[in-house]
Amino acid sequence: MSSAESVAIKERERDNWMSVAEGWHRRDELLRKGAAPVSEWMLTRAGIADGHQVLDIASGTGEPAIAAAHLVGDKGSVTGTDLVEEMLVFARKKARQAGLENIDFICSDGEALDFAPETFDAVTLRWGLMFMPEPGVCLASVYRLMKQGGRISIACWSDPEKNPFISLLMKTLGKYMELPKPPPGTPGIFAFADPERLRAVIEAAGFRDIELQEMEMDFIEVDSGRAYWEAMADMAAPVMQFVNQMDSATRSWFIDDVITSADALKQDGVLRMRGTTWLAAAVK
C-alpha cells in the first residue's frame, strides 16, 4: 500500500469516527455493558497487575484503558491512545470522574507510536487493528515498546454472519444502494474475520505463544427496533458514512426497514443483537 493510500484511509477513518464521537458519548453505558466480557478477557490475558505500565491502543471513549487503570494501582500507569481526539475528550472526563490519576490519554496514530523501547508490561488493542491500513506496522512497533515477557491482547470482529448487530444494517443498506466490495485485506470492520490472518500478523511482528478464541456476546441489548436504530445511528461509523449519502425519502424508507427487521428478532420483549469477536493473546 502506498503512503498516499495509507494517509487517505487514516483521514477517512478519523472523519468517520469523529462524526460519531458524540454518539459514543451518549451510548457509553450501552457499549461498556455489551463489551464487558471482551474487556475482561483481554485484561486477564494481558496479565495486567499492580504496578504495571500499560498501553491501550484505539481507546475510543476510554475502555479497556480505564478498567486497566483500576488494576495497576498507584504504582502503575496506563496510557491510552486513539486517532480521534474527540473520542478522547470523553475518556479523560470519565477518568477524572473516577478519580484516576494514573492514566493519560494521547491522540496518536497507532502505526506511529512514539514511546521509549521496552516501556510497557502489557498492551491492549480492542477493535482497532482492523481499521489500520498497515496493521503489521502497528504490531511491530508495539513489540519494540514492550518489555521482554510482556503480554498483548487484541480483539477483532469475526464473520459478518456472526455479527447481526451490524450485519442487519449492512444487509438492509444493500437493498437501497450498491455497496463497494473491498478486496481482501482492505481495512474495515471485518478485515480480521479470518483468524489465521490475525494469527499471521501477530506472529510476523515477533510474538510467541499465540492464543486465539472466538467469543459470542449480546453486544446490543435494547427494548425495540427503534431503540436499536437510534443506538446504531449514534455509533456505527462504517454504516453511517453510506446512510448520510441517501436522499431524505430513501433514508426514511431504509430506517423503517431496519426498525421492522430488528423488531422481528425481539424475544420476551427484549431485542438482543449478537456480536462475535476473535480474541488473541500473545507474549513478547
Protein Blocks (a to p, Z undefined) as FASTA:
>chain_A
ZZklmmmmmmmmmmmmmmmmmmmmmmmmmmmmmmmmmmmmmmmmnopaehiacddehkln
opaklmmmmmnommbccddddfblklmmmmmmmmmmnopakbccddddfklcccdehkbf
bdcdehklmmpfblmlmmmmmmmmpcehiacdddddddfklmmmlmmmmmmmmmmoccdd
ddehiacfklmmpmklmmmmmmmnopahiacddddddfbacfbfklmmmmmmmmmmmlmm
mmmmpcfklmmmmmmmmmmmmmmmpgghiacdddddddddddZZ
